[in-house]
């Protein structure tokens, strides 16, 4: 399996995958000399310890952590003996201990960047949206774009996305861009359209469209899918302290919700994504793991960067010392300073309004006419080339799909590759896989695919899905129970920032209850038990990313990636699961988040990490949006610890 930035990656173009990514363990990368000084063992007891081992709940009385790994799980008497002298005893005080949650599909880097932008979640109409952007604009440095994220056109009074003229009301001179909560739709003001070169003569890119003024080809402002990507990729880069803050803010939020492994599946959506990740690697900013996927169109750029980083962390043939890798208790060389390149992502269709179906929408979205079925984003030939390139490597194919026509495309391409190259334990990921026909589920079983269901959208978009797609497709959306009944793997994901927060227990709640914002239950037959939902964010999520040997369950020898939560989801009223809070998140035995009631660390008290190069947004740094107290506490902990790792 590949590491972020493997020297083997250079062979991809030279030999057409003549060398497998799995060979990188023999590259001789420079590692910190031995593990850190041994700390006393930690013994956890006094609450439910849910191991997540097996298809039915299994509890243990005690767990012992030593040197970042799980040493013992079982009766308390055995734990005391295994822990030895000078043991640190942790009383769970009735709270519940679980394996650390694993993000099966999210965008941590993108989320962190969004924390520097205007919050548009919940805006009721266009005047409120413009007012929020104006308020934010005062803190944006000269030369930087004014950006907002999170609006939902269907939830606003006007029922549509603002035009360029309306966004000119924020600023007629400075670039203004908004992106909706799905990340698939947005708009720009006239200054940004001009800067991006979008004119009447600009053709719509494949898989996307620029809205046009009535009776002409002049751009109206709104844009969707690949058209939006073409504009936002031109945003000025996050550098220096701004890049640090984006990564730290994202990691703090993920840790606050109990995640010890984060994901950003779409590196390359921003032109500076690679540099932001490289910055995090070189400064050792991350205290939780980050699995990344390259955006399809950025794959070669990410691989080139991968090779460069790998060279920086590998002794040269001339004897020059390489940068040291942070030591890991599991010695997993797929990671470099907590970052692993694990996959490539392809977008096969769009969101609720642009999903690609074999049958027409029940109700057309605004602006769509005729027998509208959404549309494909890439041709089969492009996807086929990517799947063939990576099929027998450790780089997993991740494919975004919402409609069944998109799932058909994924299946026929992978089936063709298997016919040519043979079956492989590749575990292709069907991201969202929102509507699947029964025949497609059986075909997914044959190719070893894993769907990652965006159950978070049941609450936020379930009512709209039922209206646009019809009751039948809505009832079978995110078909977790169908996969559970067939004994097939599946995971649950939040896709943050598509979801306002990267909550994991919120996903468990959504999969168990399937209740929409209006209070109705959609597809009751697809509800699953709390235990099965927890498995989908722990052991099955570890399986999806091929890390089940070290993560996902509480077993001796695995990483001590743990989460302590207030109450046991298996012992509360199902409708209250989403209200359970994370008490503490522990990565390899070290706390990276504690609930403020337990410990509060002020970000202002954290030491400065080291002088940074000035960013290119001007001399003044725009202050980020106010963060929750718990995120400030976590961010302080991350800053302090990352500073210590540089000493």
C-alpha positions in Angstrom: 0.0 0.0 0.0 1.2 3.4 -0.7 2.5 6.0 1.6 2.0 9.7 1.2 4.7 10.3 -1.0 6.4 7.1 -2.0 9.5 6.9 -4.2 7.7 4.1 -6.0 5.2 6.7 -7.3 7.9 8.0 -9.7 7.5 4.7 -11.5 3.8 5.3 -12.3 4.6 7.2 -15.5 7.9 5.6 -16.2 6.7 2.0 -16.0 2.9 2.2 -16.0 2.7 0.7 -12.5 5.5 -1.7 -13.2 6.2 -1.5 -9.4 3.5 -2.0 -6.8 3.0 0.7 -4.2 3.2 -2.2 -1.6 7.0 -2.2 -2.0 7.5 1.1 -0.3 8.2 -0.6 3.1 11.7 -1.4 1.8 12.7 2.1 0.9 14.9 2.7 3.9 13.1 5.9 5.0 14.7 7.7 7.9 12.8 7.2 11.2 13.2 8.8 14.5 15.6 6.7 16.5 13.4 4.4 18.5 10.1 5.2 20.3 9.8 8.1 22.8 10.9 7.4 26.4 8.6 4.7 27.9 5.7 6.2 29.9 3.8 4.3 32.6 1.0 2.1 31.4 -2.5 3.4 31.6 -5.3 1.2 32.9 -8.9 2.2 32.0 -11.8 0.8 34.1 -15.0 1.9 35.8 -17.3 2.1 32.8 -18.5 0.2 29.8 -15.6 -0.8 27.5 -17.2 -1.8 24.2 -14.5 -3.6 22.2 -16.3 -3.7 18.8 -14.9 -7.2 18.2 -17.4 -9.4 16.4 -21.0 -9.0 15.1 -22.5 -8.8 18.6 -21.5 -6.4 21.5 -18.6 -7.7 23.6 -17.6 -5.8 26.8 -14.4 -5.8 28.8 -13.9 -4.9 32.4 -10.5 -3.1 31.8 -8.1 -2.0 29.1 -4.3 -1.3 29.4 -2.4 1.0 27.1 1.4 1.0 27.0 3.6 2.9 24.6 0.8 3.9 22.3 -0.6 0.4 21.8 -3.3 -1.7 23.5 -1.5 -4.1 25.8 -4.4 -5.9 27.4 -8.2 -6.1 27.2 -10.2 -8.2 29.8 -10.9 -8.7 33.5 -9.6 -6.1 35.9 -7.4 -8.5 37.8 -5.6 -9.5 34.7 -5.2 -5.8 33.7 -3.6 -4.9 37.0 -1.1 -7.7 36.6 -0.4 -6.8 32.9 0.1 -3.1 33.6 2.8 -3.6 36.2 4.1 -1.0 38.7 3.7 2.7 38.5 0.5 2.3 36.4 -1.7 5.3 35.7 -5.2 4.4 36.7 -8.1 6.1 34.8 -11.6 5.8 36.2 -14.1 6.1 33.4 -16.6 7.3 36.0 -19.5 5.5 34.2 -18.5 6.8 30.8 -18.1 4.5 27.8 -14.8 3.6 26.1 -14.7 2.7 22.4 -12.1 2.5 19.6 -11.3 5.9 18.2 -13.8 6.9 15.5 -12.6 6.7 11.8 -13.7 9.2 9.3 -14.8 7.2 6.3 -15.3 10.2 4.0 -14.7 13.8 4.8 -12.7 16.8 3.8 -10.6 17.9 6.8 -8.3 20.3 4.9 -11.3 21.9 3.1 -13.2 22.2 6.3 -10.2 23.9 8.0 -10.0 26.4 5.2 -13.7 27.1 5.5 -13.2 28.1 9.1 -11.5 31.2 7.7 -14.6 32.0 5.5 -18.1 33.4 6.2 -20.5 31.0 7.7 -23.6 30.8 5.5 -25.3 27.9 7.1 -29.0 28.6 7.9 -29.3 31.8 5.9 -33.0 32.5 5.2 -32.8 34.7 2.2 -30.4 36.5 -0.1 -30.3 39.8 1.9 -29.2 37.9 4.9 -26.6 36.1 2.9 -25.2 39.4 1.5 -25.2 40.9 5.0 -23.2 38.0 6.4 -20.7 38.3 3.6 -20.4 42.1 4.2 -19.8 41.5 7.9 -17.1 39.0 7.1 -15.5 41.2 4.4 -14.3 43.7 6.9 -11.9 41.1 8.3 -10.6 39.9 5.0 -7.2 41.2 4.0 -6.8 43.3 0.9 -6.2 41.1 -2.1 -7.9 38.1 -0.7 -11.2 36.7 -2.0 -14.4 37.2 0.1 -15.8 33.7 0.4 -18.8 32.1 2.1 -19.8 28.5 2.5 -22.9 26.6 3.6 -26.1 28.2 2.1 -28.9 26.1 0.7 -30.8 27.6 -2.2 -33.8 25.4 -1.6 -34.0 26.6 2.0 -33.9 30.3 1.2 -37.0 32.4 0.6 -36.1 33.0 -3.1 -35.5 29.3 -3.7 -32.4 30.1 -5.9 -28.7 30.9 -5.8 -27.8 34.6 -5.7 -26.6 36.2 -9.0 -23.4 38.0 -9.7 -25.2 41.4 -9.6 -26.6 40.5 -6.1 -23.1 39.5 -4.9 -21.8 42.8 -6.2 -23.7 44.2 -3.3 -21.0 42.7 -1.1 -18.3 44.3 -3.1 -18.2 45.5 -6.7 -14.4 45.5 -6.9 -13.2 42.5 -4.9 -13.7 38.9 -5.9 -16.7 37.3 -4.0 -17.5 33.6 -4.2 -20.1 31.5 -2.4 -20.4 27.7 -2.2 -23.5 25.8 -1.1 -23.4 23.2 1.7 -23.0 20.4 -0.8 -19.9 21.9 -2.3 -21.3 21.3 -5.8 -23.1 24.6 -6.5 -22.0 28.2 -6.0 -21.9 31.7 -7.5 -19.5 34.5 -8.1 -19.7 38.3 -8.4 -18.8 40.1 -11.6 -15.3 41.0 -10.4 -14.5 37.3 -9.8 -16.1 36.2 -13.1 -13.9 38.7 -14.9 -10.8 37.6 -13.0 -11.5 34.0 -13.8 -12.0 34.7 -17.4 -15.7 33.6 -17.6 -17.4 35.4 -20.4 -20.1 34.9 -23.0 -17.7 32.9 -25.1 -16.7 30.5 -22.3 -17.9 27.0 -23.0 -19.5 25.0 -20.2 -17.0 22.4 -19.1 -17.9 18.7 -19.3 -19.9 17.8 -16.2 -20.7 21.3 -15.2 -22.4 24.6 -16.3 -22.4 28.3 -15.9 -25.8 29.9 -15.6 -26.5 32.5 -18.4 -28.4 35.7 -18.4 -31.8 35.4 -20.1 -31.6 35.8 -23.8 -27.8 35.8 -24.0 -24.7 33.9 -23.2 -23.4 36.4 -20.6 -22.7 34.6 -17.3 -25.4 35.2 -14.6 -23.2 34.2 -11.7 -24.4 30.8 -10.5 -22.2 27.8 -11.5 -22.4 24.1 -10.8 -20.0 21.1 -10.6 -16.9 21.3 -12.8 -17.7 24.9 -13.7 -17.5 25.9 -10.0 -14.3 23.8 -9.6 -12.7 25.8 -12.4 -13.3 29.1 -10.7 -12.5 28.1 -7.1 -9.3 26.5 -8.1 -8.0 30.0 -8.8 -8.4 31.2 -5.2 -5.1 32.6 -3.8 -3.1 30.1 -1.8 -3.2 29.6 2.0 0.4 29.9 3.1 2.3 30.5 6.3 0.2 31.0 9.5 -3.0 30.8 7.5 -2.1 27.3 6.3 -1.2 26.3 9.8 -4.4 27.6 11.2 -6.5 25.8 8.6 -5.0 22.4 9.4 -5.1 23.0 13.1 -8.7 24.1 13.0 -9.7 21.1 11.0 -7.8 18.6 13.3 -9.3 20.3 16.4 -12.9 19.8 15.1 -12.3 16.2 14.1 -10.7 15.4 17.5 -13.6 17.1 19.3 -16.0 14.5 17.7 -13.9 11.6 18.7 -12.0 10.9 15.5 -8.4 9.6 15.6 -8.2 9.1 11.9 -9.4 12.0 9.6 -9.8 12.0 5.8 -9.6 14.5 3.0 -10.9 12.8 -0.1 -10.4 15.5 -2.7 -6.9 17.0 -2.4 -6.6 19.3 -5.4 -10.0 21.0 -5.1 -8.0 23.9 -4.0 -4.8 24.7 -6.0 -2.9 25.1 -2.8 -4.1 21.8 -1.2 -0.8 20.0 -1.8 1.2 22.8 -0.3 -1.0 23.0 2.7 -0.6 19.2 3.3 3.1 19.4 2.7 3.3 22.2 5.3 1.5 20.1 7.8 3.9 17.2 7.2 7.1 19.3 7.5 6.0 21.1 10.6 4.5 17.9 12.2 1.2 19.7 12.9 -1.0 16.7 13.0 -1.7 14.7 16.2 -4.3 12.5 14.5 -3.9 10.5 11.3 -5.0 12.0 8.0 -5.8 9.7 5.0 -5.9 11.7 1.8 -7.2 11.0 -1.7 -6.1 13.0 -4.7 -8.8 14.7 -6.8 -8.9 12.9 -10.2 -7.6 15.9 -12.2 -4.8 16.5 -9.6 -3.6 13.0 -9.5 -0.3 13.5 -11.3 0.4 16.7 -9.3 -0.2 14.8 -6.1 2.0 11.9 -7.2 4.8 14.4 -8.2 4.5 16.0 -4.7 4.5 12.5 -3.2 7.8 11.7 -4.7 9.3 15.0 -3.6 8.2 14.5 0.0 9.3 10.9 0.0 12.8 12.0 -1.2 12.9 14.5 1.7 12.3 11.8 4.2 14.7 9.2 2.7 18.5 9.3 3.0 20.1 10.2 -0.3 22.7 8.1 -2.0 25.2 10.8 -1.2 24.7 10.3 2.5 22.8 13.5 3.1 20.6 13.1 6.2 16.9 13.1 5.5 14.2 14.7 7.6 13.1 12.5 10.4 9.7 10.8 10.4 7.6 10.9 13.6 7.8 7.5 15.2 4.6 5.4 15.2 3.9 2.6 17.6 2.5 0.5 14.7 5.5 1.2 12.4 3.1 1.9 9.5 5.3 3.3 6.8 2.3 4.3 4.7 2.2 7.4 6.9 4.7 10.2 6.9 4.2 12.5 9.9 0.6 11.3 10.2 -0.3 11.8 6.5 -1.0 8.9 4.1 -1.9 9.0 0.5 -4.5 6.2 0.2 -6.6 6.9 -2.8 -7.7 8.8 -5.9 -11.2 10.2 -6.1 -13.4 10.5 -9.2 -16.7 12.4 -9.3 -19.2 10.5 -11.4 -22.2 12.7 -10.8 -23.4 15.6 -8.6 -25.5 16.3 -5.5 -29.3 16.1 -4.8 -30.1 18.4 -7.8 -27.6 16.9 -10.2 -27.4 13.2 -9.3 -27.3 10.9 -12.4 -30.2 8.5 -12.6 -31.5 5.9 -15.1 -35.0 7.2 -14.6 -36.2 10.8 -14.6 -36.5 12.9 -11.5 -40.0 12.8 -9.9 -39.9 16.6 -9.6 -37.4 18.6 -11.5 -35.0 20.9 -9.6 -35.4 24.7 -10.4 -34.2 25.5 -13.9 -34.3 22.0 -15.2 -36.9 20.8 -17.8 -38.1 17.8 -19.6 -37.2 14.2 -18.5 -34.3 15.4 -16.4 -32.0 12.6 -15.1 -29.0 14.6 -13.9 -25.8 14.0 -15.8 -22.5 12.2 -15.8 -19.4 14.1 -14.9 -16.7 12.1 -16.7 -16.8 9.6 -19.6 -16.2 5.9 -19.1 -12.8 6.1 -20.8 -11.4 8.5 -18.2 -12.6 6.4 -15.3 -11.4 3.2 -17.0 -7.9 4.6 -17.4 -7.7 5.5 -13.7 -9.0 2.2 -12.5 -6.6 0.3 -14.7 -3.7 2.4 -13.5 -4.3 1.8 -9.8 -6.2 -1.5 -9.7 -3.2 -3.7 -8.5 -1.7 -1.0 -6.3 -2.4 0.2 -2.7 -4.0 3.3 -4.1 -7.8 2.8 -3.7 -10.3 4.1 -6.2 -12.9 6.3 -4.5 -15.9 7.3 -6.6 -18.5 9.9 -5.7 -22.0 8.8 -6.8 -25.6 9.6 -5.8 -27.7 8.2 -8.6 -28.0 4.6 -9.9 -26.7 5.6 -13.4 -23.5 6.7 -11.8 -23.3 3.4 -9.9 -23.8 1.6 -13.2 -20.8 3.5 -14.6 -18.6 2.5 -11.7 -19.6 -1.1 -11.9 -19.2 -1.6 -15.6 -15.8 0.0 -15.5 -14.5 -2.1 -12.6 -16.0 -5.3 -14.0 -14.2 -4.6 -17.3 -10.9 -4.1 -15.4 -11.4 -7.3 -13.4 -12.0 -9.2 -16.7 -8.7 -7.8 -18.0 -6.5 -7.8 -14.9 -8.2 -10.2 -12.5 -9.8 -9.8 -9.2 -7.9 -7.8 -6.5 -8.6 -7.0 -2.8 -8.8 -3.4 -3.9 -11.9 -2.4 -1.9 -13.1 0.4 -4.2 -15.1 2.9 -2.3 -18.5 3.9 -3.6 -18.8 7.4 -1.9 -22.4 8.1 -0.9 -23.9 5.4 -3.1 -27.2 7.1 -2.2 -29.5 5.2 -4.4 -28.7 1.6 -5.5 -30.9 -0.9 -7.1 -30.9 -4.4 -5.7 -29.0 -5.8 -8.7 -26.3 -3.3 -8.1 -25.8 -4.4 -4.5 -25.1 -7.9 -5.7 -22.6 -6.7 -8.3 -20.8 -4.6 -5.7 -20.4 -7.8 -3.6 -18.7 -9.5 -6.5 -16.1 -6.8 -7.0 -15.5 -6.2 -3.2 -16.8 -2.6 -3.2 -17.5 -0.7 0.1 -20.2 2.0 0.1 -19.8 4.9 2.5 -23.3 6.3 3.1 -23.8 10.0 3.8 -26.5 9.4 6.4 -25.9 12.9 7.7 -28.0 14.1 4.8 -31.1 12.2 5.9 -31.8 15.0 8.4 -30.7 17.9 6.3 -31.9 16.9 2.8 -34.2 13.9 3.3 -37.4 15.9 2.7 -35.9 17.4 -0.5 -34.7 14.0 -1.7 -38.2 12.6 -1.3 -39.7 15.5 -3.2 -37.1 15.5 -6.1 -36.4 11.7 -6.4 -39.7 10.4 -5.3 -40.8 8.2 -2.3 -39.4 4.9 -3.6 -35.8 6.1 -4.3 -35.9 8.1 -1.0 -37.0 5.1 1.0 -34.0 3.0 -0.3 -31.4 5.8 0.0 -28.4 4.9 2.0 -29.4 1.3 2.2 -27.4 0.3 5.3 -29.8 -2.4 6.4 -29.8 -4.0 2.9 -26.0 -4.3 3.2 -26.2 -5.5 6.8 -28.7 -8.2 5.9 -26.4 -9.4 3.1 -23.4 -9.4 5.5 -21.6 -6.9 3.3 -19.3 -4.1 4.6 -20.4 -0.5 4.6 -19.5 2.7 6.4 -21.1 5.9 7.5 -19.7 9.3 6.7 -20.4 13.0 7.3 -18.6 14.5 4.3 -17.9 17.6 6.4 -18.0 20.5 5.5 -21.0 19.3 3.5 -22.3 18.5 6.9 -21.8 21.6 9.1 -19.8 19.6 11.7 -17.8 16.3 11.5 -20.0 14.6 14.1 -19.7 10.8 14.3 -22.4 10.1 16.9 -24.7 12.2 14.7 -24.2 9.6 12.0 -25.0 6.8 14.3 -28.2 8.6 15.3 -29.1 9.2 11.6 -28.6 5.6 10.6 -30.5 4.3 13.6 -33.5 6.7 13.3 -33.5 8.0 9.7 -35.5 11.0 10.8 -35.7 14.1 8.5 -35.7 17.8 9.6 -39.5 17.7 9.5 -39.6 14.8 11.9 -40.7 12.1 9.5 -38.9 8.8 9.1 -37.8 8.0 5.6 -37.2 4.4 4.7 -37.8 2.7 8.1 -36.8 -0.7 6.6 -33.2 0.6 6.1 -32.7 1.5 9.8 -29.9 -0.4 11.6 -29.1 -1.1 15.2 -26.9 1.2 17.3 -24.2 -1.4 17.5 -24.2 -2.0 13.7 -24.0 1.8 13.2 -21.0 2.0 15.6 -19.3 -0.8 13.7 -19.7 1.3 10.6 -17.6 4.1 12.1 -15.0 1.9 13.7 -14.1 -1.6 12.6 -15.7 -1.4 9.1 -14.3 2.1 8.5 -10.8 0.6 9.3 -11.5 -2.2 6.8 -12.5 0.4 4.2 -9.2 2.1 4.4 -7.2 -1.1 4.8 -6.1 -0.4 8.3 -8.1 -3.1 10.1 -4.9 -4.7 11.5 -4.1 -1.7 13.7 -7.4 0.2 14.1 -11.1 -0.2 14.5 -11.5 -2.4 17.6 -10.0 -2.8 21.1 -7.7 -5.7 20.8 -4.1 -6.3 22.2 -1.5 -5.1 19.7 -3.6 -2.5 18.0 -3.1 1.2 18.4 -4.4 2.8 21.5 -6.7 5.1 19.5 -9.6 5.5 21.9 -12.6 7.7 22.5 -14.5 8.2 25.8 -18.1 9.2 25.4 -20.7 10.3 28.0 -23.1 7.4 27.7 -23.4 4.0 26.0 -25.3 4.4 22.7 -26.5 0.8 23.2 -28.2 1.7 26.5 -29.9 5.0 25.8 -33.2 5.8 24.0 -32.3 5.6 20.3 -33.6 9.1 19.6 -31.0 10.6 22.0 -27.9 9.1 20.6 -27.0 12.3 18.7 -26.9 14.2 22.0 -24.1 12.1 23.5 -21.0 14.1 23.8 -17.3 13.1 23.5 -15.5 13.3 26.8 -12.0 12.6 25.6 -10.2 11.6 22.4 -7.0 9.7 22.7 -4.5 9.1 19.9 -1.9 6.4 20.6 -2.3 6.8 24.3 -2.1 10.6 24.3 -5.2 12.8 24.9 -5.8 15.2 21.9 -9.2 16.4 23.1 -10.9 16.7 26.5 -14.4 18.1 27.0 -14.1 21.6 28.6 -15.7 20.5 31.8 -12.8 18.1 32.2 -10.0 20.4 31.1 -9.9 23.7 29.3 -6.8 25.0 27.6 -6.7 28.5 26.3 -5.4 28.9 22.8 -4.0 32.3 23.9 -1.7 30.5 26.3 -0.2 28.2 23.6 3.4 29.0 22.6 4.1 30.3 19.1 5.1 27.4 16.9 8.0 29.2 15.0 8.3 32.2 12.7 6.4 31.7 9.5 6.9 33.1 6.0 4.4 35.8 5.2 1.3 34.6 3.4 0.3 36.1 0.1 -3.0 37.7 1.3 -1.3 40.9 2.5 0.4 41.8 5.8 -2.7 41.5 8.0 -4.0 38.1 8.8 -7.8 37.8 8.8 -8.9 36.4 12.1 -10.7 33.1 11.8 -14.4 32.7 12.8 -15.0 32.3 16.5 -14.5 28.6 17.5 -16.3 26.7 20.1 -14.5 26.7 23.5 -13.9 22.9 23.1 -12.2 23.5 19.7 -10.0 26.2 21.1 -9.0 23.8 23.9 -8.2 21.1 21.4 -6.4 23.6 19.1 -4.3 24.7 22.0 -3.4 21.1 22.8 -2.5 20.4 19.2 -0.3 23.5 18.9 1.5 22.7 22.2 2.2 19.1 21.2 3.3 19.9 17.7 5.7 22.5 19.1 7.1 19.9 21.4 7.6 17.5 18.4 9.8 20.1 16.7 12.3 20.3 19.6 
